[in-house]
Amino acid sequence: MEQVKLTRRSFVAGATAAGALAALSLTGCGGGSSEKKDDGAKSDGTAKGGGTIVAACSYKNANYNPIGASSALMLPAIQHCLEGLYELNYFSGKTEAALAAGEPTKVSDTEYEVALRQGAKYSDGTEVTADDVVAVVEANKANATYKDMLSFIDEVTAKDASTVSFKLAYPSVDSDSLLKERLSLCRVFPASEITKESMPTPPIGSGAWAFGECNGEDGGELNFTPNANYNGAKPANADAMQWLVRVDNTARVTALQEGTAVAGENIPFANSDQLVNAGVTVDSVSSYGIGFLMFNCQKAPFNDKRVRQAFFYAIDYDKLISNQLGGQP
């Protein structure tokens, strides 16, 4: 199998798959430059195409349902293949138009309209419609995971086949920004495929990538091919992607060490030197991995806030960082 000649990267210690794999894909599309660019491109501003991006992933999941998706494996997979009207750029932290043709059009303080990108099609060649967007947003509004983040959207309707209207529950000083940010959660796929149940097979989408043969269980792999019908601003620049599902730390380390994978995530710090000695570039990156203590505040002694505070005062944070995180805060 031909592989992209890019620097092998190990996303270490708690980096979430959502952020890590989004960054991984863009780095792979950007070719072999080791220079860090905000947009993942080469230093000359071009992208080197071709090859297969092979990555070792640390999480497993076999539910491909985009509604309320939160799996550390499936969420980034879905984000590669399904578009939202707007999407969050993980490098800049800004929201950008994706399936939307541009910025929301303000009708009033609580009303906005969003036009779909002209000619947007799913990977099977069928057109994306405003009805699909409406159905997806409504399904996510009813989902336990996403509903609170979308509760400010009072009503969503299709003005016509390519325009979606939003009525907000209340005005705010940044309603348009909030709307774009939260709509990035709603990844669009055909209304006919929407279900509350677990989806054992991937849906079709309008993103740069399309799902191929997939097995999200440990030892399996997720395969992706470029979506030939994609007409957006960020097309796939590799021939294929293959995500190896390897929950065991040793399996991911071995894949990187042997060159079976060109990138990997969540590598133990204890294996960092081992990989460096094998020629792998190991990066320590900021992540959303959070360590925490959980208490049952309804029972003694944890119903006394002083007891809970005592636990936190008792933690030697410097030693914790040194012993468990390899000195990386």
N, C-alpha and C positions, 0 to 999 in steps of 0.2 A: 504493500500500500504506500503510495506517495504521500509524504507528509510535508507540511509547510515548514520552511527553514526559518523558524522564529526562535527566539530565546525561550528556553523552557522556564516556566515560572511556577513557583510553588506558593500558593496563597495560604498563609500559615495562621495558626492559632485563632480559631473562632471567626474567620472571615465568612460572612454569609454567602451561600451559593448565589443568591440573587445579585449581590454586588460583584462578587468575584467572577461569576460566569459571564455577567454582562461585560465586565472589563476584559475578561479572557477572550471573548469573541471578537471584540473590537481590536485587541492587540493582534490576534491572529490575522484578521483582515488587513491589518496595517503592515504586515510583512515582518521582516527579521530585524528591524531596527531596535536596539536596546534603549534608545533615547525615549524618555517618558514624555508623551504629548497628551494634552487634555482631550483631544479628539481621537486618540488611538492611531493617528496616521503616521506615516514616515516623515522624516525631517524635511523632505522635499515636497510634502503636501499631497503625495500620491499614495495609492494603495497597491500593494503587490498581490496579485490574484493567484488563484490556482491552489492545488494541494488539498490535503485534508487536515483539519484541526482536530487533534485527538486530545481529550482531557480526562483526567481521573477525578471523579466526583465522590464526595464523602457521604452523601445522603441517598436514601432510596424512597421511592413512592411509585405507586401504580395507578393513581387517580389523575386523569388528565382533564378534569373538569375545570374550566377557567373561572367559573363563578365562585367568588370568595377564595380563590387560590392563595395559599400561603406556604405551601411546601417549599423547602429550601432547594429541592431538585426541580420540581415541576414549575414553580413560579418563573424562574429564568427561562426554562424551556418554552413555556407558553409565551413569554414576552418576546422571544426570538421569532415566533411563528404567527402570533396574533397581534394586531395593532390596537391601540386605544385611539380615540380622537386626538389625544395628546399623550406624550410620553415624557418621563423624567430622564434627563440626561445625567447619568451617574457620575460623570466627570465634572460637569459644571454645576450640577444641582438645580438646573433650570428646566422648565417644561417647554417642550417644543411640539409644533404641529406634526402629527403623524398621519392618521387617517383623515384628519381635518384638512381642509384646503388652506386654512390660515387661522388668524385670530378670531375669537368669538365676536359676533356683531351684537352690540348693545342695543336693545329695543327700549328698555326702561331700566330702572335701578334693580329690578328683580326679573328681568326677562332678557334672554340671550338666544341667539341663533348661531348654529355652527353648520357650515357647508362641508360636505364630504369631498375628498380629493377626486377630481374628475378622472374617470376610467379605473377607479380602484376595483380590483377583482380578487376573489379568493384563489387559492392555488389550484382549484379545479376549473377555473375559468368563469365561474358565475360572478355576477356583479354584487358588490356590497351595497346594501340599501339602508335608508334611514330607519326602516322598520326593524332591521337587524340591530341597529344601535339602540333603539328604544327598548327592544326586548331585553338586550343585555344589561342596560342600565337598570331597568326595573327589576330584573332578576338579582342583580347585585345589591340593590336597595333592600330587597327582602332577605338577603343573606345575613346570617348572624355575625359573620366576620367583618363584612364591609358596611353594613347598614348605618352604623353610627357615623362613619366618615362621609356618607352620602346623604345624610338626613336633611341637609340644608337644601337639597334639590326637592322641591315640592311636586313638580310634575315634569315629565318629559314626553314629547309628542313628535310625530313626523309631520313637518309642515308640507313637505313634498317628498319625492323619491330620493332626493339627495340633500335635504336640509333637515336638521334636528332642532327643535325648539325646547328651551329649558326655562321653567318658571321656578324661581327660588323662593324659599319660605320667608326670607327676610333679606334686606339689602345690607351690604357691608362696604367698607372703603376699598376692598380689593376683591370684589365678587368675581371678576373675570379671572384673576390669578388663582383664586381658590377653586373655581370651576375647572380650570385646566388641570390643576394639580390632582384633584380628586378623580377626574375622568380618566386619568392615567391608570387607575385601578381596573377600569372596565375594558377588558380585551374583547374585541368584537369577533363574533363568529355567527354562522347562520342561526336565525331564530328557531328554525325547525329542529336544531340539535340541542337546544337548551333543556337542561334537566337539573333537578335537585339531587339526583342520585350520583353515585360515583361513576365516572366514565372510564371504562377499561381500555378504550382506544382513543387516540388523539383526535381532536377536531381539526377542521380546515381553517385556515386564516388567510389574511391578506398581507402578512409581514414578509420581510426579506427572505426568510427561511420557511421551509415546509417540513412537517414531520415525515420521517421515513419509518422504517421498521423499528419498533421501540419495545424495550423490556426494562421497566424501571425498578425491578427487584435487584437485590444484591447479586452481583455477578453478571448482570445484564448490561445493556447499553441502549442509549438513545441515539438514533441516527437522524441527520438533517440533510436536506438538499436545498439548493437555492430555489426560490419560488419564481418560476419563469414568467408569471403574470404580475409580479411586483413592479409598480411604476412610481414608487416613492423616492425619497432623496437619499436613502442609505441602503443600496442593494448589497447583497452578499458578494464578497470578493474572494471566497474560497470555493473549491469544487464541492466540499462536503464538510460536515462536522460529525464527530463521533464522541459521545460522552460515555466513558466507561463508569459504570456504577460500582464503586468499590468502597464499601462501608469500613472494611478493616484498614487500619492505618498502614500496616505492613504492605498490603496490596497496592496502595497508592504510592508509597515510597518506592516499591519495587518497579512499578510501571514507569516512574520518572527516572529511576536509576538505570534501567535497561533501555530507556528511550521508546518504550511502547506508547507512552503519552508524552506530548510536548508541553503539557501544563497540568497542574493539579492544585488542589485546595486543601486547607485544613491539615497541614502537615505538622506533626509533633516537633517541637523545638529540639527534642533529643536527637532527631534525625537530620537536623540542618547541616551539620558538618559532613555527615555521610553523603548527602546529596551534593554539597559543594565540591567534595572530593571527586564526585562522579561527573563534574562539569556542569551541574545544574545551577542556574542562578536562582537563589532563594531571596524572595522579597518579604519583608514584614510590612503589612499594610494596615491602615486603620479599618476597623470593622464595626459591625453592630452586635457583635457577641457580647453579652452582658452577664456577668456573674452576680448572683443575688441570693439573699436569704429570705425564706418564706416562713411566716409565723401564723398560727391560728390565734387570732386576736380575741377569740371568744372564750379561750381557756387560759387559766392561770398556769404559769406566771406571765405568759405572753400578753395578757390583757393589760399589763402595766407597761407603759411606753418606756419607762426607765430600764426595764429588763431588755427590751428590744434594743435600746440605745447602747446598753452595756456590751452586747454582742459585737456591735460595729466598732466600739471603742477598743475592744479586745483584739481585733484583727491587726496583725502586723502586715500592713499593705506592702511595704518594701520587700519583706521576705516572701510574701505571696507572689509578687511580680518576679522576683528573682528565681524562686523554686519552680513555679508552675508556668511562667510565661517567658522564661529565658532572659529575663531582664528587660523585656519589651513592654512598656506601659500601655 
